[in-house]
Each structure stands twice: as C-alpha cells, then as structure tokens.
C-alpha cells in the first residue's frame, strides 16, 4: 500500500485500520477511540513491514523482519 500526499481518505483509513487491528477497543468504539488508542500505544506494528522513501533526495528506509515502529514518536 502506497501512502503519499496524494492518497485519499480510503487508503489512509486502510493503513490506520491495519495498525489498529491488534488493539482491543470496547464497542461501540469509533474513530476517536481508535486514534486515542493508537496514540497511547508504546509499540505500533505494521504487518508485512514498512518502507519509507523520501521524495526530495530519494532516501529509502527498508524494513527489517518486522519493521517495528517502536521509535515512531522520535521521527518528528
């Protein structure tokens, strides 16, 4: 799944759903509960890996075995 500035809401939603798939959210959990639960997570998992490519200079970060997002808060 490619995510970039041209992605529509549906594609972004699919990615968020993939990240949230392992969360335990009590019904009738909605969008706000999912977002809050994701932000509260110490570890995010993207099944199948995650490759990040910088558009300006073409830098590519290729996933390891699991492409853990453990340090996602440090990316900013």
VOGUDO-608948 format. One record per residue (C-alpha): x, y, z; residue in one letter. Coordinates in steps of 0.25 Angstrom, whole numbers, padded with zeros to 4 digits, always signed. Layout:
N
XYZA...
# end
This chain:
76
+0000+0000+0000X+0006+0013-0004X+0003+0025+0005X+0007+0039+0000X+0002+0053-0001X-0008+0049-0012X-0015+0038-0004X-0029+0038-0002X-0036+0036+0011X-0040+0022+0008X-0025+0018+0006X-0021+0025+0019X-0032+0019+0026X-0028+0005+0022X-0014+0007+0027X-0020+0012+0041X-0028+0000+0041X-0016-0009+0039X-0009-0002+0051X-0021-0003+0059X-0025-0017+0056X-0018-0022+0069X-0024-0012+0078X-0035-0016+0088X-0045-0005+0087X-0058-0007+0094X-0071-0006+0086X-0076+0004+0081X-0062+0009+0079X-0062+0019+0068X-0051+0027+0061X-0047+0036+0073X-0045+0023+0081X-0037+0017+0071X-0028+0029+0069X-0026+0031+0084X-0023+0016+0086X-0012+0017+0075X-0006+0030+0081X-0005+0023+0094X+0002+0011+0089X+0017+0009+0092X+0018+0000+0080X+0012+0000+0067X+0012-0012+0057X+0011-0011+0042X+0009-0026+0038X+0017-0029+0026X+0027-0017+0028X+0028-0003+0025X+0037+0004+0015X+0039+0019+0016X+0044+0027+0004X+0048+0042+0004X+0043+0049-0008X+0053+0060-0009X+0066+0052-0009X+0061+0038-0010X+0066+0033+0003X+0060+0019+0006X+0058+0012+0019X+0055-0003+0017X+0048-0011+0027X+0055-0022+0035X+0048-0034+0039X+0036-0027+0045X+0038-0012+0042X+0035-0009+0056X+0030+0006+0059X+0035+0006+0073X+0042+0019+0071X+0031+0026+0063X+0030+0037+0073X+0044+0041+0070X+0042+0042+0055X+0037+0056+0057X
# end
